[in-house]
């Protein structure tokens, strides 16, 4: 089987895809992006995924991985964030397999980013408990024990102290909304990471998402015992992780 696989990352505003050499984690094509159809309905998203696949022209035996902003169990999306609620309790894997006429593996987007980091990025030499947090409009999360994924953790939705749904308080979106300083934002993130320390006693935190590009501006304000490092796979993490999981599972 070819190590080349297709990774597709479905977001609320854009759907990105590329070929990935899963032996190295490197992109094997240019990254293509098409705007997410208005409303993010399943059939419309599937049609965009088919368009992206046709443009990429992968090898005939290439597997396809698709990550979605949703809890995913056994190929069924159980939630939906920034896409249509029609994805809730929906057979996403069956739809995409039929639309793309290829074997497709579907997973949560933060889990995909975590797999990319644990396989090729900042967590490739990690042992014990590792938690990846993606800082964007919300907070995504991925939990690994000795590099094995514990899927669908959704730590951004924890209620911590007086803060309901911690991502509404500590995400990059909250930082922009509230127009606070980087130091103030760092202290908000400290509440989040300190709570995860109490729950899991992790060995490593990896911080991804768009904000990680400027990590040196806010990391100094997050005082936790656990080592805190920026993600390395950047904005291709979802694509790389989705492709990697497709090869592992299909």
C-alpha positions as CSV (number, residue, x, y, z in Angstrom):
1,X,0.0,0.0,0.0
2,X,1.3,3.4,-0.9
3,X,2.3,5.7,2.1
4,X,0.6,8.5,0.2
5,X,-2.8,9.3,1.7
6,X,-5.3,12.2,1.5
7,X,-6.0,14.4,4.4
8,X,-9.1,16.6,4.5
9,X,-9.7,19.1,7.3
10,X,-13.3,20.4,7.4
11,X,-13.7,23.7,9.3
12,X,-16.5,26.2,9.7
13,X,-15.1,28.6,7.1
14,X,-12.8,26.5,4.9
15,X,-12.2,22.9,3.9
16,X,-8.5,22.1,3.3
17,X,-6.8,19.1,1.7
18,X,-3.5,17.8,0.6
19,X,-1.7,14.6,-0.2
20,X,0.5,13.4,2.7
21,X,3.5,11.1,2.7
22,X,2.7,9.3,5.9
23,X,6.2,7.8,6.1
24,X,7.5,11.3,6.9
25,X,4.5,13.5,7.7
26,X,5.4,15.8,4.8
27,X,2.9,17.2,2.4
28,X,3.2,15.5,-1.0
29,X,1.2,18.2,-2.8
30,X,0.2,21.8,-2.5
31,X,-2.5,22.4,0.1
32,X,-5.9,23.3,-1.5
33,X,-8.6,25.2,0.2
34,X,-12.3,25.7,-0.7
35,X,-14.7,27.7,1.3
36,X,-17.1,25.7,3.5
37,X,-20.6,25.9,1.8
38,X,-23.0,28.1,3.6
39,X,-24.6,26.2,6.5
40,X,-22.1,23.4,6.3
41,X,-24.7,20.8,5.4
42,X,-23.5,17.2,5.0
43,X,-24.2,16.7,1.3
44,X,-22.7,20.1,0.4
45,X,-19.5,19.4,2.5
46,X,-19.2,15.9,0.9
47,X,-19.4,17.5,-2.6
48,X,-16.5,19.9,-1.7
49,X,-14.5,16.9,-0.4
50,X,-15.1,15.2,-3.8
51,X,-13.9,18.3,-5.6
52,X,-10.8,18.5,-3.5
53,X,-10.0,14.8,-4.1
54,X,-10.5,15.2,-7.9
55,X,-8.0,18.1,-7.9
56,X,-5.4,16.3,-5.9
57,X,-5.5,13.2,-8.1
58,X,-4.2,10.7,-5.5
59,X,-2.9,7.2,-6.3
60,X,-5.7,4.7,-6.8
61,X,-5.0,2.9,-3.6
62,X,-4.5,6.1,-1.4
63,X,-6.6,6.1,1.7
64,X,-8.6,9.2,2.8
65,X,-8.9,10.7,6.2
66,X,-11.4,13.4,7.0
67,X,-11.4,15.4,10.3
68,X,-14.5,17.3,11.4
69,X,-15.3,19.8,14.2
70,X,-17.3,17.1,15.9
71,X,-17.2,14.2,18.4
72,X,-16.9,11.1,16.2
73,X,-17.6,7.5,17.4
74,X,-17.5,4.6,15.0
75,X,-17.8,6.8,11.9
76,X,-20.8,8.7,13.3
77,X,-20.6,12.4,14.2
78,X,-22.2,13.0,17.6
79,X,-21.9,16.8,17.7
80,X,-21.3,19.7,15.5
81,X,-19.4,23.0,15.9
82,X,-19.6,25.7,13.3
83,X,-21.2,23.3,10.8
84,X,-24.8,22.2,10.4
85,X,-26.6,20.5,13.3
86,X,-27.6,17.9,10.7
87,X,-24.2,16.3,11.4
88,X,-25.4,15.3,14.9
89,X,-25.8,11.6,15.2
90,X,-25.1,11.3,11.4
91,X,-23.3,8.5,9.5
92,X,-20.5,10.8,8.3
93,X,-18.2,7.9,7.3
94,X,-20.8,6.2,5.2
95,X,-21.7,9.5,3.4
96,X,-18.1,10.4,2.6
97,X,-17.1,6.9,1.6
98,X,-20.0,6.9,-0.9
99,X,-19.4,10.4,-2.2
100,X,-15.6,9.9,-2.7
101,X,-15.9,6.3,-3.8
102,X,-12.9,5.4,-1.6
103,X,-12.4,4.1,1.9
104,X,-12.7,7.0,4.3
105,X,-11.8,7.3,8.0
106,X,-13.5,10.1,9.9
107,X,-12.2,11.6,13.2
108,X,-12.4,14.7,15.4
109,X,-10.3,17.6,14.2
110,X,-8.3,18.2,17.4
111,X,-7.6,14.5,17.6
112,X,-6.2,14.6,14.1
113,X,-4.0,17.6,15.0
114,X,-2.8,15.6,18.1
115,X,-2.0,12.5,16.0
116,X,0.1,14.7,13.7
117,X,2.0,16.2,16.6
118,X,2.6,12.8,18.4
119,X,3.7,11.1,15.2
120,X,5.8,13.8,13.5
121,X,5.9,16.9,15.7
122,X,6.5,18.1,19.3
123,X,5.2,14.8,20.8
124,X,7.1,12.3,18.7
125,X,9.5,11.5,21.6
126,X,6.9,11.9,24.4
127,X,6.1,9.3,27.0
128,X,3.4,9.0,29.6
129,X,0.4,11.5,29.4
130,X,0.4,14.2,26.8
131,X,-2.4,16.7,26.2
132,X,-2.6,18.9,23.1
133,X,-4.8,22.0,23.2
134,X,-5.6,23.9,20.1
135,X,-6.3,27.6,20.7
136,X,-8.7,29.2,18.2
137,X,-12.3,30.4,18.2
138,X,-12.7,27.6,20.8
139,X,-10.3,25.2,22.5
140,X,-9.8,21.8,21.0
141,X,-8.1,19.0,22.9
142,X,-6.4,15.6,22.3
143,X,-5.3,13.2,25.1
144,X,-2.6,10.6,24.6
145,X,-1.3,7.9,27.0
146,X,2.1,6.5,25.9
147,X,1.2,7.9,22.4
148,X,-2.1,6.1,22.2
149,X,-5.1,8.4,21.5
150,X,-8.0,8.7,23.9
151,X,-10.5,10.2,21.5
152,X,-13.1,13.0,21.8
153,X,-12.0,14.6,25.1
154,X,-13.4,18.0,24.3
155,X,-11.6,19.7,27.3
156,X,-12.6,23.1,26.0
157,X,-16.1,22.4,27.2
158,X,-15.1,21.7,30.9
159,X,-16.7,23.9,33.6
160,X,-13.8,25.1,35.7
161,X,-14.7,27.0,38.9
162,X,-17.1,29.9,38.0
163,X,-16.4,29.5,34.3
164,X,-18.9,27.5,32.3
165,X,-17.5,26.1,29.1
166,X,-13.9,27.2,29.7
167,X,-13.3,27.9,26.0
168,X,-15.7,30.9,26.3
169,X,-13.2,32.4,28.8
170,X,-9.8,31.2,27.7
171,X,-9.8,30.6,24.0
172,X,-8.1,32.9,21.5
173,X,-11.6,33.9,20.4
174,X,-12.2,35.1,24.0
175,X,-8.9,37.0,24.0
176,X,-10.0,38.9,20.8
177,X,-13.5,39.4,22.0
178,X,-12.6,40.8,25.4
179,X,-9.6,42.9,24.1
180,X,-7.5,41.8,27.0
181,X,-3.7,41.9,27.3
182,X,-1.5,39.0,26.5
183,X,-0.7,38.7,30.2
184,X,-4.4,38.6,31.1
185,X,-5.0,36.0,28.5
186,X,-2.0,33.9,29.8
187,X,-3.5,33.9,33.3
188,X,-6.8,32.7,31.9
189,X,-5.0,29.9,30.1
190,X,-3.2,29.1,33.3
191,X,-6.6,28.3,35.0
192,X,-7.3,25.9,32.2
193,X,-3.9,24.1,32.1
194,X,-3.7,24.0,35.9
195,X,-7.0,22.3,36.1
196,X,-5.9,19.7,33.6
197,X,-2.8,19.2,35.7
198,X,-5.0,18.3,38.7
199,X,-7.0,15.9,36.7
200,X,-4.3,14.0,34.7
201,X,-0.8,14.9,36.1
202,X,0.4,15.1,32.5
203,X,4.0,14.9,31.3
204,X,3.6,17.3,28.4
205,X,1.3,20.0,27.1
206,X,1.4,20.8,23.4
207,X,-0.2,24.1,22.3
208,X,-1.5,24.3,18.7
209,X,-4.0,26.3,16.7
210,X,-3.3,29.7,15.1
211,X,-2.2,31.4,18.3
212,X,0.7,28.9,18.7
213,X,2.6,30.8,16.0
214,X,3.1,33.6,18.6
215,X,3.6,31.4,21.6
216,X,6.6,33.3,23.0
217,X,4.3,36.3,23.6
218,X,2.0,34.5,26.1
219,X,3.7,31.3,27.3
220,X,5.7,33.3,29.9
221,X,2.4,34.2,31.7
222,X,1.3,30.6,32.0
223,X,2.7,29.2,35.3
224,X,2.3,25.5,35.4
225,X,4.5,22.6,36.5
226,X,4.1,20.6,33.2
227,X,6.4,21.3,30.3
228,X,4.5,23.5,27.8
229,X,5.7,23.5,24.1
230,X,4.3,24.9,20.8
231,X,3.0,22.6,18.1
232,X,5.3,22.0,15.1
233,X,2.9,20.9,12.3
234,X,1.2,24.3,12.3
235,X,-1.9,24.8,10.0
236,X,-1.4,21.5,8.2
237,X,-1.9,19.5,11.5
238,X,-5.4,18.4,10.7
239,X,-4.6,17.3,7.2
240,X,-1.5,15.3,8.3
241,X,-3.3,13.7,11.2
242,X,-6.3,12.7,9.2
243,X,-4.2,11.1,6.5
244,X,-2.1,9.3,9.1
245,X,-5.1,7.8,10.8
246,X,-6.6,6.7,7.5
247,X,-3.5,4.6,6.8
248,X,-3.6,3.2,10.3
249,X,-7.3,2.3,10.4
250,X,-8.2,1.4,6.8
